[in-house]
Amino acid sequence: MSDENTPAPERSQRLQIDWPRLQAAAQAGDISPEQAERLWARWAGDAIAPARFSFTHVLYYFGGLLAIGAMTLFMTLGWELFGAWGVLLLSVGYGVGAVAVARHLQGRGLHIPAGILATLAVCLVPLAAWSVQSGLGLWPEGGPDSYRDYHRLIDWRWLTLELLTLAAAVVMLWWLRLPFMVMPVAVTLWYLNMDVAHMLTRQEGFDWEFTRDVSLVFGLATCAIAVWVDLRCRLASDPRDRQDFAFWLYLFGAIMFWCGLSFRESDSELSKLGYALINVVLVFLGAAIARRVFTVFGAIGVAGYVGYLSYKVFADSLLFPFVLTLLGLGFVALGIWWQRREARIHARLAGWLPTALSPLAEG
């Protein structure tokens, strides 16, 4: 039977396409070799990313975060019994083992658990750095004398641990290219911004307002880094580099910026209006580049401002509860309207982005 009489498969039918078949199609002239390369790179990139968040992923992350927490947030004082050099040997041993298992899992295509194990190794770097400093007697006096305080207290003495963690994370990301490993980078940048503020003000005591403003600036810088990473990932030719390495940077950058902005106090109505307008920009920015973290924080800020206006206008009024009810229902209606038109809104807003940022609006 000729090819013209062969019925075409239904579009809903599942087909299996591998690299040899793409090569055969290119040799037959159905597609060009360049198109075959691009298609395979795109499909391979899709295969690396999980299609949906399942209960298996919950188990992965729950177990992984428990292990990471045991070596960070929940570390007990009993570890000090090993001494600085004993803790160093334990942390290095744990780290080497975690990297070895991560490499093994990555080779089997289990990228999520591999990323979690590699992240555990990165999270052990500050512990190892603290052990070395303590063992050599180089830990600065006058501050925390236990590593357990690293995740609890703000202090400039942690800066060496944070910088070494960032350096190790960059090397590990270059080597293994697993997106979850960006999480400790984002957390460390968050710690770094508070400890830098403490270092700059330690002569005059802790300055909350200065720390808040430093958080705002660090948040903007982290978001800028996230945009740069996001653009490089979207324009990369290697499928391994087209994973979402920017997610955690966007998340913690938005948290630092928005909290620094929202905790600013002002009696000026104009500045409060400016705050609301910045949050409106965040809502539309998140919609334009498909990063909901900006939309969520922007929506919270706008809702807070509208609530402030409602409280001020209708203070001690019987109408206040009704206004709040209508306001809540209005946001629900807005959500329904937005959901029905989200694709068109995204496309319209994406058209407003500068040409250099247009890849952020794709997919």
DRENTOR-839506 format. One record per residue (C-alpha): z, y, x; residue in one letter. Coordinates in steps of 0.02 Angstrom, whole numbers, plus 50000, padded with zeros to 5 digits. Layout:
% residues N
> Z; Y; X; A
...
This chain:
% residues 363
> 50000; 50000; 50000; M
> 49955; 50170; 50070; S
> 50082; 50304; 50108; D
> 50012; 50413; 49967; E
> 50060; 50280; 49839; N
> 50234; 50252; 49909; T
> 50359; 50328; 49789; P
> 50468; 50464; 49862; A
> 50654; 50428; 49864; P
> 50765; 50516; 49740; E
> 50845; 50673; 49810; R
> 51017; 50607; 49767; S
> 50986; 50448; 49866; Q
> 51084; 50431; 50028; R
> 50974; 50410; 50182; L
> 51025; 50361; 50358; Q
> 50941; 50463; 50494; I
> 50974; 50433; 50678; D
> 50905; 50506; 50838; W
> 50769; 50374; 50865; P
> 50698; 50412; 50691; R
> 50695; 50597; 50728; L
> 50605; 50560; 50892; Q
> 50480; 50452; 50800; A
> 50448; 50592; 50675; A
> 50419; 50714; 50818; A
> 50298; 50593; 50904; Q
> 50204; 50570; 50741; A
> 50183; 50758; 50726; G
> 50287; 50777; 50567; D
> 50403; 50898; 50658; I
> 50401; 50975; 50830; S
> 50514; 50910; 50970; P
> 50607; 51077; 50965; E
> 50639; 51056; 50779; Q
> 50702; 50879; 50809; A
> 50823; 50943; 50941; E
> 50887; 51082; 50826; R
> 50909; 50966; 50677; L
> 51002; 50836; 50778; W
> 51113; 50970; 50857; A
> 51155; 51040; 50684; R
> 51191; 50869; 50607; W
> 51292; 50816; 50758; A
> 51395; 50975; 50741; G
> 51426; 50937; 50558; D
> 51480; 50762; 50606; A
> 51611; 50830; 50725; I
> 51694; 50938; 50591; A
> 51791; 50848; 50454; P
> 51701; 50853; 50287; A
> 51860; 50874; 50185; R
> 52048; 50878; 50206; F
> 52113; 50705; 50158; S
> 52282; 50618; 50159; F
> 52235; 50546; 50328; T
> 52228; 50722; 50397; H
> 52399; 50758; 50322; V
> 52469; 50610; 50418; L
> 52382; 50667; 50577; Y
> 52450; 50844; 50570; Y
> 52623; 50797; 50505; F
> 52650; 50670; 50644; G
> 52574; 50782; 50775; G
> 52676; 50934; 50726; L
> 52835; 50828; 50728; L
> 52796; 50776; 50906; A
> 52754; 50955; 50957; I
> 52912; 51019; 50871; G
> 53019; 50891; 50964; A
> 52959; 50963; 51129; M
> 52971; 51146; 51075; T
> 53067; 51208; 50923; L
> 53186; 51061; 50902; F
> 53227; 51026; 51084; M
> 53412; 50990; 51102; T
> 53533; 51047; 51236; L
> 53548; 50865; 51290; G
> 53389; 50884; 51392; W
> 53483; 50997; 51512; E
> 53577; 50842; 51571; L
> 53418; 50789; 51663; F
> 53421; 50947; 51768; G
> 53273; 51060; 51803; A
> 53177; 50934; 51909; W
> 53211; 50792; 51787; G
> 53145; 50897; 51643; V
> 52992; 50939; 51750; L
> 52954; 50755; 51780; L
> 52977; 50715; 51595; L
> 52866; 50859; 51537; S
> 52729; 50817; 51663; V
> 52738; 50633; 51615; G
> 52727; 50674; 51430; Y
> 52584; 50794; 51464; G
> 52482; 50674; 51569; V
> 52508; 50536; 51441; G
> 52457; 50651; 51297; A
> 52298; 50703; 51388; V
> 52253; 50522; 51427; A
> 52275; 50471; 51245; V
> 52178; 50625; 51188; A
> 52032; 50579; 51300; R
> 52035; 50401; 51233; H
> 52037; 50459; 51052; L
> 51900; 50586; 51084; Q
> 51791; 50449; 51158; G
> 51813; 50350; 50996; R
> 51761; 50500; 50890; G
> 51938; 50535; 50825; L
> 51932; 50721; 50860; H
> 52077; 50779; 50751; I
> 52212; 50666; 50827; P
> 52135; 50698; 50998; A
> 52156; 50885; 50971; G
> 52336; 50862; 50916; I
> 52380; 50761; 51072; L
> 52292; 50886; 51185; A
> 52388; 51026; 51098; T
> 52550; 50935; 51134; L
> 52504; 50936; 51319; A
> 52474; 51125; 51314; V
> 52640; 51153; 51225; C
> 52729; 51065; 51369; L
> 52664; 51191; 51497; V
> 52799; 51324; 51466; P
> 52933; 51189; 51481; L
> 52863; 51133; 51649; A
> 52849; 51314; 51708; A
> 53029; 51350; 51659; W
> 53087; 51194; 51751; S
> 53000; 51247; 51911; V
> 53071; 51424; 51903; Q
> 53246; 51359; 51866; S
> 53237; 51224; 52000; G
> 53183; 51349; 52133; L
> 53313; 51477; 52080; G
> 53177; 51602; 52030; L
> 53231; 51626; 51850; W
> 53279; 51811; 51826; P
> 53463; 51841; 51792; E
> 53532; 51926; 51638; G
> 53429; 51837; 51507; G
> 53421; 51669; 51419; P
> 53473; 51526; 51533; D
> 53409; 51385; 51421; S
> 53230; 51341; 51378; Y
> 53288; 51305; 51201; R
> 53292; 51495; 51174; D
> 53106; 51514; 51214; Y
> 53057; 51498; 51032; H
> 53209; 51595; 50966; R
> 53240; 51748; 51073; L
> 53127; 51893; 51122; I
> 53143; 51926; 51308; D
> 53025; 51989; 51444; W
> 53077; 51846; 51559; R
> 52968; 51726; 51458; W
> 52809; 51816; 51514; L
> 52774; 51698; 51659; T
> 52786; 51549; 51542; L
> 52668; 51629; 51417; E
> 52537; 51679; 51545; L
> 52537; 51505; 51623; L
> 52521; 51429; 51449; T
> 52369; 51538; 51411; L
> 52289; 51492; 51578; A
> 52319; 51306; 51550; A
> 52252; 51316; 51371; A
> 52091; 51399; 51430; V
> 52063; 51261; 51558; V
> 52100; 51125; 51431; M
> 51985; 51204; 51301; L
> 51845; 51215; 51428; W
> 51872; 51032; 51471; W
> 51902; 50948; 51303; L
> 51832; 51074; 51176; R
> 51949; 51030; 51033; L
> 51979; 51173; 50910; P
> 52162; 51135; 50867; F
> 52207; 51176; 51047; M
> 52180; 51360; 51005; V
> 52339; 51353; 50899; M
> 52460; 51367; 51048; P
> 52350; 51506; 51117; V
> 52371; 51606; 50956; A
> 52559; 51572; 50949; V
> 52579; 51619; 51132; T
> 52487; 51783; 51103; L
> 52609; 51818; 50961; W
> 52757; 51785; 51076; Y
> 52675; 51886; 51213; L
> 52660; 52042; 51107; N
> 52846; 52042; 51066; M
> 52900; 52005; 51245; D
> 52787; 52142; 51316; V
> 52866; 52266; 51195; A
> 53038; 52207; 51253; H
> 52988; 52227; 51435; M
> 52926; 52405; 51408; L
> 53084; 52459; 51316; T
> 53218; 52355; 51402; R
> 53291; 52509; 51488; Q
> 53331; 52588; 51319; E
> 53371; 52433; 51217; G
> 53267; 52348; 51084; F
> 53155; 52469; 50990; D
> 53100; 52395; 50824; W
> 52972; 52531; 50785; E
> 52889; 52515; 50955; F
> 52885; 52325; 50937; T
> 52804; 52344; 50767; R
> 52669; 52458; 50837; D
> 52638; 52341; 50984; V
> 52617; 52200; 50857; S
> 52485; 52302; 50766; L
> 52388; 52335; 50927; V
> 52402; 52154; 50985; F
> 52344; 52097; 50813; G
> 52188; 52204; 50825; L
> 52154; 52140; 51000; A
> 52178; 51959; 50945; T
> 52058; 51985; 50798; C
> 51931; 52061; 50919; A
> 51947; 51906; 51030; I
> 51926; 51798; 50875; A
> 51764; 51888; 50830; V
> 51698; 51864; 51007; W
> 51743; 51678; 51004; V
> 51670; 51659; 50830; D
> 51504; 51737; 50882; L
> 51491; 51628; 51037; R
> 51527; 51472; 50934; C
> 51398; 51513; 50801; R
> 51263; 51553; 50928; L
> 51301; 51405; 51043; A
> 51168; 51272; 51069; S
> 51291; 51133; 51111; D
> 51362; 51055; 50949; P
> 51533; 51037; 51032; R
> 51540; 51226; 51053; D
> 51494; 51261; 50871; R
> 51662; 51204; 50805; Q
> 51782; 51330; 50728; D
> 51879; 51386; 50881; F
> 51916; 51556; 50804; A
> 52020; 51503; 50653; F
> 52193; 51512; 50733; W
> 52152; 51674; 50822; L
> 52099; 51753; 50657; Y
> 52256; 51689; 50571; L
> 52384; 51751; 50696; F
> 52286; 51909; 50734; G
> 52284; 51952; 50549; A
> 52471; 51914; 50534; I
> 52516; 52025; 50682; M
> 52404; 52168; 50626; F
> 52449; 52163; 50442; W
> 52637; 52147; 50471; C
> 52634; 52288; 50598; G
> 52539; 52394; 50472; L
> 52643; 52348; 50320; S
> 52812; 52378; 50402; F
> 52770; 52558; 50443; R
> 52874; 52678; 50340; E
> 52807; 52840; 50270; S
> 52854; 52965; 50135; D
> 52677; 53032; 50128; S
> 52574; 52981; 49977; E
> 52417; 53009; 50081; L
> 52471; 52882; 50212; S
> 52514; 52757; 50075; K
> 52339; 52782; 50003; L
> 52268; 52754; 50178; G
> 52366; 52591; 50188; Y
> 52290; 52535; 50023; A
> 52114; 52580; 50081; L
> 52137; 52482; 50242; I
> 52186; 52331; 50138; N
> 52033; 52355; 50027; V
> 51927; 52351; 50186; V
> 52014; 52189; 50236; L
> 51971; 52111; 50067; V
> 51786; 52150; 50086; F
> 51783; 52108; 50271; L
> 51854; 51936; 50233; G
> 51722; 51911; 50099; A
> 51582; 51969; 50214; A
> 51623; 51853; 50360; I
> 51693; 51711; 50253; A
> 51868; 51724; 50328; R
> 51988; 51714; 50181; R
> 52140; 51758; 50287; V
> 52085; 51941; 50285; F
> 52050; 51934; 50099; T
> 52221; 51860; 50062; V
> 52319; 51986; 50164; F
> 52213; 52129; 50100; G
> 52241; 52074; 49921; A
> 52429; 52065; 49950; I
> 52427; 52241; 50022; G
> 52325; 52311; 49878; V
> 52438; 52225; 49752; A
> 52590; 52298; 49838; G
> 52518; 52473; 49831; Y
> 52468; 52457; 49648; V
> 52642; 52390; 49610; G
> 52717; 52540; 49701; Y
> 52611; 52659; 49597; L
> 52658; 52568; 49436; S
> 52842; 52575; 49481; Y
> 52833; 52759; 49523; K
> 52734; 52811; 49368; V
> 52826; 52699; 49245; F
> 53001; 52703; 49321; A
> 53137; 52683; 49188; D
> 53001; 52663; 49057; S
> 52991; 52533; 48919; L
> 52807; 52517; 48962; L
> 52841; 52454; 49139; F
> 52850; 52266; 49095; P
> 52690; 52280; 48993; F
> 52602; 52369; 49135; V
> 52652; 52233; 49257; L
> 52592; 52099; 49136; T
> 52424; 52184; 49115; L
> 52413; 52207; 49303; L
> 52444; 52021; 49333; G
> 52317; 51969; 49202; L
> 52194; 52093; 49274; G
> 52206; 52009; 49445; F
> 52180; 51839; 49363; V
> 52025; 51905; 49274; A
> 51964; 51980; 49437; L
> 51986; 51811; 49521; G
> 51881; 51726; 49387; I
> 51746; 51859; 49400; W
> 51746; 51846; 49591; W
> 51735; 51657; 49591; Q
> 51582; 51656; 49480; R
> 51492; 51782; 49589; R
> 51565; 51739; 49760; E
> 51400; 51684; 49838; A
> 51310; 51841; 49782; R
> 51454; 51953; 49835; I
> 51459; 51869; 50005; H
> 51272; 51893; 50028; A
> 51282; 52076; 49976; R
> 51429; 52115; 50090; L
> 51351; 52019; 50235; A
> 51204; 52138; 50227; G
> 51321; 52281; 50272; W
> 51375; 52201; 50436; L
> 51304; 52269; 50600; P
> 51163; 52165; 50671; T
> 51273; 52104; 50814; A
> 51398; 52033; 50689; L
> 51273; 51958; 50566; S
> 51296; 51779; 50633; P
> 51476; 51786; 50568; L
> 51410; 51786; 50390; A
> 51315; 51623; 50411; E
> 51382; 51463; 50337; G
